[in-house]
Amino acid sequence: MDELEFILPVRLVLEEVAFLRLQKHKDLQVLGKLEGRIEAIREAADRGSVSDVNEADQSFHEMVMTECSGSSQAIRLWRLVMPRVRMLFNMLTPMHESLNAVAKEHEILLEAVRSGSRILLQSELEKHITSQPLAFLRDWSNAHPEGHGL
């Protein structure tokens, strides 16, 4: 868990810059593509496929990074932390109240982008990328005290 407490804030910093750039430029083409990724999350959730939900979830965030960060170095850094985050997704996604809740979280992120409120967007990103996964992880760790390397 210590490693994730380090990695998730790094991911947050990288994605926050990209999301804020998207908010500033309001690129309708990118927003449309992101809505498509949310629809893919929803469809995977309706099929009950955790792995497809996770794939579409990661695709959503990768699209934000590649389309909006404006920095090849930021993309490389993001890709360095994502394998560990992906392992976390595989474990924690089923802990959501439903798989459709994952789609709703991403809808909330796009609503925050569209709102124009930097503070709202930063708050929703922190919740989505850092505090919620860490809370799920604490719950999982309490239920599995043996930890298995987390």
C-alpha positions as a Markdown table, in Angstrom:
| # | Residue | x | y | z |
|---|---|---|---|---|
| 1 | Met | 0.0 | 0.0 | 0.0 |
| 2 | Asp | 2.9 | 2.4 | 0.7 |
| 3 | Glu | 3.9 | 2.2 | -3.0 |
| 4 | Leu | 0.4 | 3.1 | -4.1 |
| 5 | Glu | 0.3 | 6.0 | -1.6 |
| 6 | Phe | 3.2 | 7.4 | -3.6 |
| 7 | Ile | 2.1 | 6.4 | -7.2 |
| 8 | Leu | -1.5 | 7.6 | -7.0 |
| 9 | Pro | -0.5 | 11.3 | -6.2 |
| 10 | Val | 2.0 | 11.2 | -9.1 |
| 11 | Arg | -0.7 | 10.0 | -11.4 |
| 12 | Leu | -3.0 | 12.7 | -10.0 |
| 13 | Val | -0.5 | 15.5 | -10.8 |
| 14 | Leu | 0.0 | 14.3 | -14.4 |
| 15 | Glu | -3.6 | 13.8 | -15.1 |
| 16 | Glu | -4.7 | 17.1 | -13.4 |
| 17 | Val | -2.5 | 19.1 | -15.8 |
| 18 | Ala | -4.1 | 17.3 | -18.8 |
| 19 | Phe | -7.6 | 17.7 | -17.5 |
| 20 | Leu | -7.1 | 21.4 | -16.7 |
| 21 | Arg | -5.8 | 21.9 | -20.3 |
| 22 | Leu | -8.9 | 20.2 | -21.6 |
| 23 | Gln | -11.1 | 22.4 | -19.4 |
| 24 | Lys | -9.3 | 25.5 | -20.7 |
| 25 | His | -9.5 | 24.6 | -24.4 |
| 26 | Lys | -12.9 | 22.8 | -24.3 |
| 27 | Asp | -11.9 | 20.6 | -27.3 |
| 28 | Leu | -15.3 | 19.3 | -28.4 |
| 29 | Gln | -13.7 | 16.5 | -30.5 |
| 30 | Val | -11.8 | 15.2 | -27.5 |
| 31 | Leu | -14.9 | 15.6 | -25.3 |
| 32 | Gly | -16.9 | 13.5 | -27.8 |
| 33 | Lys | -14.2 | 10.8 | -27.8 |
| 34 | Leu | -14.2 | 10.7 | -24.0 |
| 35 | Glu | -18.0 | 10.3 | -24.0 |
| 36 | Gly | -17.5 | 7.4 | -26.3 |
| 37 | Arg | -15.1 | 5.8 | -23.8 |
| 38 | Ile | -17.7 | 6.4 | -21.0 |
| 39 | Glu | -20.2 | 4.6 | -23.2 |
| 40 | Ala | -17.7 | 1.7 | -23.6 |
| 41 | Ile | -17.4 | 1.5 | -19.8 |
| 42 | Arg | -21.2 | 1.5 | -19.5 |
| 43 | Glu | -21.5 | -1.3 | -22.1 |
| 44 | Ala | -18.8 | -3.4 | -20.4 |
| 45 | Ala | -20.6 | -2.8 | -17.1 |
| 46 | Asp | -23.9 | -4.0 | -18.5 |
| 47 | Arg | -22.2 | -7.2 | -19.7 |
| 48 | Gly | -20.7 | -7.6 | -16.2 |
| 49 | Ser | -17.1 | -7.6 | -17.6 |
| 50 | Val | -14.7 | -6.2 | -15.0 |
| 51 | Ser | -11.8 | -6.6 | -17.4 |
| 52 | Asp | -13.5 | -4.6 | -20.2 |
| 53 | Val | -14.6 | -1.9 | -17.7 |
| 54 | Asn | -11.0 | -1.6 | -16.7 |
| 55 | Glu | -9.8 | -1.5 | -20.3 |
| 56 | Ala | -12.2 | 1.3 | -21.2 |
| 57 | Asp | -11.4 | 3.1 | -18.0 |
| 58 | Gln | -7.7 | 3.1 | -18.7 |
| 59 | Ser | -8.4 | 4.1 | -22.3 |
| 60 | Phe | -10.4 | 7.1 | -21.1 |
| 61 | His | -7.5 | 8.4 | -19.0 |
| 62 | Glu | -4.9 | 7.6 | -21.7 |
| 63 | Met | -6.9 | 9.6 | -24.1 |
| 64 | Val | -6.9 | 12.6 | -21.8 |
| 65 | Met | -3.2 | 12.3 | -21.4 |
| 66 | Thr | -2.3 | 11.8 | -25.1 |
| 67 | Glu | -4.8 | 14.3 | -26.4 |
| 68 | Cys | -4.5 | 17.0 | -23.8 |
| 69 | Ser | -1.3 | 16.9 | -21.8 |
| 70 | Gly | 0.8 | 18.6 | -24.5 |
| 71 | Ser | 3.9 | 16.8 | -23.2 |
| 72 | Ser | 5.4 | 13.6 | -24.5 |
| 73 | Gln | 7.4 | 13.5 | -21.2 |
| 74 | Ala | 4.3 | 13.6 | -19.1 |
| 75 | Ile | 2.8 | 10.8 | -21.2 |
| 76 | Arg | 5.9 | 8.7 | -20.7 |
| 77 | Leu | 5.8 | 9.3 | -16.9 |
| 78 | Trp | 2.1 | 8.5 | -16.8 |
| 79 | Arg | 2.8 | 5.2 | -18.7 |
| 80 | Leu | 5.4 | 4.3 | -16.2 |
| 81 | Val | 3.0 | 4.4 | -13.2 |
| 82 | Met | 0.0 | 2.9 | -15.0 |
| 83 | Pro | 1.0 | -0.8 | -14.8 |
| 84 | Arg | 0.8 | -0.7 | -11.0 |
| 85 | Val | -2.4 | 1.3 | -11.2 |
| 86 | Arg | -3.8 | -1.2 | -13.6 |
| 87 | Met | -3.2 | -4.0 | -11.1 |
| 88 | Leu | -5.0 | -1.9 | -8.6 |
| 89 | Phe | -8.0 | -1.5 | -11.0 |
| 90 | Asn | -8.2 | -5.3 | -11.4 |
| 91 | Met | -8.5 | -5.7 | -7.6 |
| 92 | Leu | -10.7 | -2.7 | -6.7 |
| 93 | Thr | -13.1 | -2.2 | -9.6 |
| 94 | Pro | -15.4 | -5.0 | -8.2 |
| 95 | Met | -15.6 | -3.1 | -4.9 |
| 96 | His | -17.8 | -0.4 | -6.5 |
| 97 | Glu | -21.4 | -0.5 | -5.6 |
| 98 | Ser | -22.0 | -1.6 | -9.3 |
| 99 | Leu | -19.8 | -1.6 | -12.4 |
| 100 | Asn | -22.0 | 1.2 | -13.8 |
| 101 | Ala | -20.7 | 3.4 | -10.9 |
| 102 | Val | -17.4 | 3.4 | -12.8 |
| 103 | Ala | -19.1 | 5.1 | -15.8 |
| 104 | Lys | -20.8 | 7.6 | -13.5 |
| 105 | Glu | -17.5 | 8.6 | -12.0 |
| 106 | His | -16.2 | 9.4 | -15.5 |
| 107 | Glu | -19.4 | 11.3 | -16.3 |
| 108 | Ile | -18.8 | 13.4 | -13.2 |
| 109 | Leu | -15.2 | 14.2 | -14.4 |
| 110 | Leu | -16.5 | 15.4 | -17.8 |
| 111 | Glu | -19.2 | 17.5 | -16.0 |
| 112 | Ala | -16.5 | 19.1 | -13.9 |
| 113 | Val | -14.5 | 19.8 | -17.1 |
| 114 | Arg | -17.5 | 21.4 | -18.7 |
| 115 | Ser | -18.4 | 23.4 | -15.6 |
| 116 | Gly | -15.3 | 25.6 | -16.1 |
| 117 | Ser | -14.6 | 25.4 | -12.3 |
| 118 | Arg | -11.0 | 24.6 | -11.7 |
| 119 | Ile | -11.7 | 23.9 | -8.0 |
| 120 | Leu | -14.5 | 21.5 | -8.8 |
| 121 | Leu | -12.4 | 19.6 | -11.4 |
| 122 | Gln | -9.4 | 19.3 | -9.0 |
| 123 | Ser | -11.7 | 18.1 | -6.3 |
| 124 | Glu | -13.3 | 15.4 | -8.5 |
| 125 | Leu | -9.9 | 14.3 | -9.8 |
| 126 | Glu | -8.5 | 13.9 | -6.4 |
| 127 | Lys | -11.5 | 11.9 | -5.3 |
| 128 | His | -11.4 | 9.7 | -8.4 |
| 129 | Ile | -7.7 | 9.1 | -8.7 |
| 130 | Thr | -6.5 | 9.2 | -5.1 |
| 131 | Ser | -8.9 | 9.2 | -2.2 |
| 132 | Gln | -11.5 | 6.7 | -3.4 |
| 133 | Pro | -8.9 | 4.1 | -4.5 |
| 134 | Leu | -7.0 | 4.5 | -1.3 |
| 135 | Ala | -10.2 | 4.1 | 0.7 |
| 136 | Phe | -11.1 | 0.9 | -1.3 |
| 137 | Leu | -7.6 | -0.3 | -0.7 |
| 138 | Arg | -7.8 | 0.2 | 3.0 |
| 139 | Asp | -11.1 | -1.7 | 3.1 |
| 140 | Trp | -9.6 | -4.5 | 1.1 |
| 141 | Ser | -6.5 | -4.6 | 3.3 |
| 142 | Asn | -8.6 | -4.8 | 6.4 |
| 143 | Ala | -10.5 | -7.7 | 4.9 |
| 144 | His | -7.2 | -9.4 | 3.8 |
| 145 | Pro | -4.7 | -8.7 | 6.5 |
| 146 | Glu | -2.2 | -11.1 | 4.8 |
| 147 | Gly | -1.8 | -8.4 | 2.1 |
| 148 | His | -0.2 | -10.5 | -0.6 |
| 149 | Gly | 2.4 | -7.8 | -1.4 |
| 150 | Leu | 0.2 | -4.7 | -1.5 |
